[in-house]
Amino acid sequence: MDTTIDLNTVKAVKVVDARAMACPGPLLEAKKSMGAVKVGEILEIWSGDKTTRDNLSRWCAKLGHEYLGVIDEGGYDRLFVKRMI
């Protein structure tokens, strides 16, 4: 059974624009913004720093959030996290 999520249809309740920041800026912004997202809702982070992909997925695994994936927008990434705790 394929449970792949089409990220183009995901509706985030909060979008964080961290495109002008180098890591760890986007990750820190995600941490700060997670408080505004309820359990089960989606946070979207925009980042121009490719290291955010790995850093964000590791942070999610450590804390128990679900890293849904990334869309490459050509110049920046749109990363999606589902709050689980």
Backbone as a chain_set.jsonl record, in Angstrom:
{"seq": "MDTTIDLNTVKAVKVVDARAMACPGPLLEAKKSMGAVKVGEILEIWSGDKTTRDNLSRWCAKLGHEYLGVIDEGGYDRLFVKRMI", "coords": {"N": [[0.845, -1.187, 0.0], [0.646, 2.14, -0.91], [1.58, 4.915, 0.831], [2.378, 7.445, 0.307], [2.604, 10.932, 0.597], [1.218, 13.622, -1.165], [2.9, 16.375, -1.36], [2.319, 18.751, -2.586], [-0.343, 19.172, -2.164], [-0.642, 19.533, 0.499], [-1.758, 21.415, 3.239], [-0.454, 23.807, 5.134], [-0.69, 25.072, 8.469], [0.83, 27.07, 9.376], [3.371, 29.048, 7.959], [6.805, 29.433, 7.698], [9.092, 31.75, 6.718], [12.262, 31.414, 6.046], [14.183, 31.894, 4.193], [16.294, 33.695, 3.818], [18.143, 33.038, 5.676], [21.028, 31.349, 6.962], [21.821, 27.992, 7.949], [22.146, 27.493, 11.428], [19.716, 28.891, 11.332], [17.097, 28.505, 9.909], [16.256, 26.117, 11.173], [16.122, 26.901, 13.871], [14.084, 28.808, 13.66], [11.993, 27.124, 12.953], [11.77, 25.612, 15.305], [10.948, 27.637, 17.112], [8.511, 28.343, 15.978], [6.94, 26.078, 16.122], [5.4, 26.023, 18.4], [3.12, 27.432, 17.759], [1.607, 25.739, 16.347], [-0.8, 23.228, 16.388], [-1.028, 19.873, 17.764], [-0.959, 17.408, 15.296], [-1.252, 19.16, 13.22], [0.257, 20.955, 10.402], [3.456, 22.358, 9.849], [5.143, 24.544, 7.721], [8.28, 25.177, 6.354], [10.303, 27.497, 4.77], [13.355, 27.416, 3.179], [16.551, 28.467, 2.092], [18.871, 27.175, 2.449], [20.458, 24.241, 1.907], [21.283, 22.416, 3.851], [19.357, 22.405, 5.741], [17.483, 20.448, 5.197], [18.503, 17.911, 6.146], [19.079, 18.612, 8.813], [16.554, 19.364, 9.82], [15.043, 17.004, 9.497], [16.426, 15.282, 11.229], [16.019, 16.604, 13.669], [13.243, 16.354, 13.889], [13.012, 13.539, 14.141], [14.326, 13.185, 16.557], [12.672, 14.568, 18.396], [10.161, 13.532, 17.939], [8.359, 14.444, 16.054], [6.745, 14.344, 12.803], [8.525, 14.243, 9.911], [7.611, 15.265, 6.856], [8.596, 15.745, 4.312], [10.108, 17.346, 1.416], [9.82, 19.996, -0.967], [11.453, 21.046, -3.788], [11.81, 24.215, -4.806], [13.351, 25.44, -6.668], [15.733, 27.266, -5.968], [14.948, 27.628, -3.411], [13.859, 25.588, -0.622], [10.818, 23.974, 0.293], [9.802, 22.778, 3.217], [8.165, 20.284, 5.156], [6.56, 19.643, 8.203], [4.883, 17.619, 10.477], [3.277, 18.174, 13.448], [3.585, 16.146, 16.232], [3.671, 15.86, 18.956]], "CA": [[0.0, 0.0, 0.0], [1.437, 3.366, -1.033], [1.099, 5.957, 1.733], [3.096, 8.667, -0.03], [1.82, 12.158, 0.677], [1.48, 14.6, -2.214], [3.188, 17.601, -0.634], [1.706, 19.893, -3.28], [-1.717, 19.334, -1.687], [-0.61, 19.726, 1.954], [-2.069, 22.779, 3.681], [0.19, 24.125, 6.412], [-1.382, 26.088, 9.259], [1.797, 28.158, 9.569], [4.519, 29.029, 7.043], [7.945, 30.2, 8.199], [9.979, 32.135, 5.622], [13.638, 31.535, 6.534], [15.024, 31.79, 2.994], [17.465, 34.567, 3.897], [18.984, 32.582, 6.79], [21.859, 30.153, 6.858], [21.615, 27.098, 9.09], [20.936, 26.84, 11.947], [18.589, 29.819, 11.376], [15.798, 27.91, 9.589], [15.894, 25.147, 12.21], [15.729, 27.666, 15.058], [12.773, 29.385, 13.365], [11.033, 26.017, 13.028], [11.588, 25.31, 16.734], [10.157, 28.708, 17.712], [7.179, 28.38, 15.376], [6.18, 24.862, 16.403], [4.454, 26.326, 19.465], [1.899, 27.995, 17.181], [0.977, 24.669, 15.584], [-1.391, 22.217, 17.26], [-0.716, 18.472, 17.46], [-1.665, 16.933, 14.11], [-1.213, 20.176, 12.167], [1.475, 21.007, 9.588], [4.297, 23.544, 9.773], [5.932, 24.593, 6.489], [9.459, 26.036, 6.493], [10.99, 27.826, 3.52], [14.777, 27.587, 3.457], [17.474, 28.5, 0.97], [20.062, 26.439, 2.874], [20.196, 22.811, 1.674], [21.555, 21.609, 5.049], [18.141, 22.381, 6.549], [16.8, 19.166, 4.965], [19.006, 16.912, 7.093], [18.937, 19.11, 10.188], [15.144, 19.335, 10.212], [14.596, 15.613, 9.626], [17.02, 14.743, 12.468], [15.317, 17.242, 14.783], [11.928, 15.708, 13.983], [13.202, 12.186, 14.668], [14.729, 13.304, 17.965], [11.57, 15.04, 19.227], [8.95, 12.758, 17.713], [7.493, 15.019, 15.02], [6.837, 13.619, 11.542], [9.07, 14.995, 8.78], [6.838, 14.797, 5.708], [9.388, 15.821, 3.093], [10.541, 18.628, 0.881], [9.606, 20.347, -2.368], [12.487, 21.95, -4.28], [11.168, 25.271, -5.58], [14.334, 26.078, -7.528], [16.244, 28.432, -5.263], [14.678, 27.388, -1.993], [13.106, 24.38, -0.302], [9.616, 24.021, 1.131], [9.89, 21.589, 4.064], [6.907, 20.075, 5.845], [6.648, 18.904, 9.474], [3.621, 17.418, 11.182], [3.491, 18.162, 14.892], [3.079, 14.897, 16.794], [3.638, 15.916, 20.42]], "C": [[0.886, 1.244, 0.0], [0.821, 4.446, -0.154], [1.823, 7.278, 1.497], [2.145, 9.859, -0.014], [2.205, 13.065, -0.484], [1.653, 15.956, -1.527], [2.585, 18.839, -1.298], [0.278, 20.145, -2.815], [-1.782, 19.575, -0.183], [-0.875, 21.191, 2.281], [-1.474, 22.991, 5.075], [-0.626, 25.183, 7.144], [-0.474, 27.284, 9.529], [2.939, 27.955, 8.585], [5.581, 29.955, 7.605], [8.873, 30.479, 7.02], [11.373, 32.408, 6.188], [14.619, 31.457, 5.369], [16.297, 32.612, 3.077], [18.458, 34.115, 4.962], [19.824, 31.37, 6.414], [21.573, 29.28, 8.081], [22.583, 27.498, 10.195], [19.706, 27.736, 11.994], [17.238, 29.201, 11.055], [15.33, 26.893, 10.644], [15.435, 25.858, 13.482], [14.358, 28.31, 14.866], [11.682, 28.315, 13.426], [10.732, 25.674, 14.483], [10.688, 26.347, 17.396], [8.708, 28.666, 17.229], [6.328, 27.167, 15.712], [5.148, 25.094, 17.508], [3.127, 26.879, 18.967], [1.092, 26.962, 16.395], [0.442, 23.62, 16.556], [-0.96, 20.818, 16.832], [-1.594, 18.018, 16.295], [-1.662, 17.918, 12.958], [0.178, 20.238, 11.527], [2.131, 22.384, 9.675], [5.107, 23.45, 8.49], [7.062, 25.596, 6.688], [10.052, 26.254, 5.106], [12.446, 28.096, 3.86], [15.591, 27.57, 2.171], [18.757, 27.731, 1.255], [19.773, 24.942, 2.799], [20.46, 21.951, 2.911], [20.327, 21.53, 5.96], [17.405, 21.053, 6.383], [17.22, 18.124, 6.006], [18.789, 17.349, 8.532], [17.496, 19.009, 10.673], [14.653, 17.897, 10.391], [15.172, 14.964, 10.883], [16.332, 15.314, 13.695], [13.949, 16.599, 14.99], [12.042, 14.312, 14.596], [13.533, 12.214, 16.158], [13.549, 13.654, 18.863], [10.278, 14.256, 19.051], [7.955, 13.379, 16.751], [7.687, 14.215, 13.735], [7.335, 14.557, 10.444], [8.405, 14.441, 7.524], [7.612, 14.84, 4.401], [9.618, 17.248, 2.638], [10.128, 18.77, -0.577], [10.695, 21.343, -2.733], [11.817, 22.957, -5.213], [12.145, 25.977, -6.522], [14.835, 27.366, -6.907], [15.97, 28.363, -3.775], [13.858, 26.108, -1.837], [11.873, 24.725, 0.508], [9.607, 22.708, 1.91], [8.648, 21.506, 4.944], [7.097, 19.18, 7.071], [5.252, 18.818, 10.074], [3.914, 17.328, 12.667], [2.816, 16.922, 15.487], [2.978, 14.922, 18.312], [3.345, 17.332, 20.877]], "O": [[1.78, 1.369, 0.836], [-0.323, 4.848, -0.366], [1.874, 8.13, 2.384], [1.034, 9.797, -0.54], [3.39, 13.257, -0.756], [0.673, 16.604, -1.158], [2.367, 19.856, -0.639], [-0.26, 21.227, -3.048], [-2.865, 19.799, 0.358], [-0.291, 22.09, 1.677], [-1.942, 22.419, 6.06], [-1.186, 26.085, 6.521], [-0.943, 28.371, 9.868], [3.418, 26.837, 8.396], [5.306, 31.106, 7.944], [9.383, 29.549, 6.395], [11.637, 33.479, 6.734], [15.753, 31.008, 5.536], [17.296, 32.25, 2.456], [19.506, 34.738, 5.134], [19.397, 30.495, 5.661], [21.136, 29.777, 9.12], [23.739, 27.814, 9.91], [18.725, 27.374, 12.644], [16.304, 29.348, 11.844], [14.143, 26.826, 10.963], [14.453, 25.446, 14.1], [13.557, 28.354, 15.799], [10.575, 28.578, 13.898], [9.575, 25.471, 14.852], [9.777, 25.998, 18.147], [7.787, 28.927, 18.002], [5.104, 27.228, 15.597], [4.121, 24.417, 17.537], [2.12, 26.805, 19.67], [0.033, 27.269, 15.849], [1.163, 23.176, 17.45], [-0.574, 20.603, 15.683], [-2.809, 18.216, 16.302], [-2.028, 17.562, 11.838], [1.14, 19.659, 12.033], [1.47, 23.419, 9.59], [5.692, 22.408, 8.195], [6.836, 26.721, 7.134], [10.274, 25.3, 4.361], [12.741, 28.913, 4.733], [15.347, 26.76, 1.277], [19.634, 27.645, 0.396], [18.937, 24.433, 3.544], [19.911, 20.854, 3.013], [20.268, 20.681, 6.849], [16.771, 20.579, 7.326], [16.37, 17.529, 6.668], [18.367, 16.555, 9.373], [17.248, 18.611, 11.812], [13.923, 17.608, 11.338], [14.487, 14.18, 11.539], [16.084, 14.591, 14.66], [13.543, 16.332, 16.121], [11.254, 13.948, 15.469], [13.072, 11.366, 16.922], [13.423, 13.113, 19.962], [9.397, 14.305, 19.909], [6.826, 12.901, 16.636], [8.673, 13.492, 13.593], [6.669, 15.53, 10.09], [8.612, 13.281, 7.169], [7.329, 14.07, 3.483], [9.363, 18.211, 3.361], [10.092, 17.793, -1.325], [10.849, 22.368, -2.068], [11.318, 22.593, -6.278], [11.802, 27.003, -7.11], [14.396, 28.45, -7.291], [16.68, 28.971, -2.974], [13.249, 25.618, -2.788], [11.885, 25.657, 1.312], [9.423, 21.641, 1.324], [8.141, 22.523, 5.418], [7.705, 18.113, 6.994], [4.536, 19.814, 10.165], [4.713, 16.495, 13.096], [1.627, 16.685, 15.27], [2.277, 14.098, 18.899], [3.275, 17.591, 22.078]]}, "num_chains": 1, "name": "protein.A"}
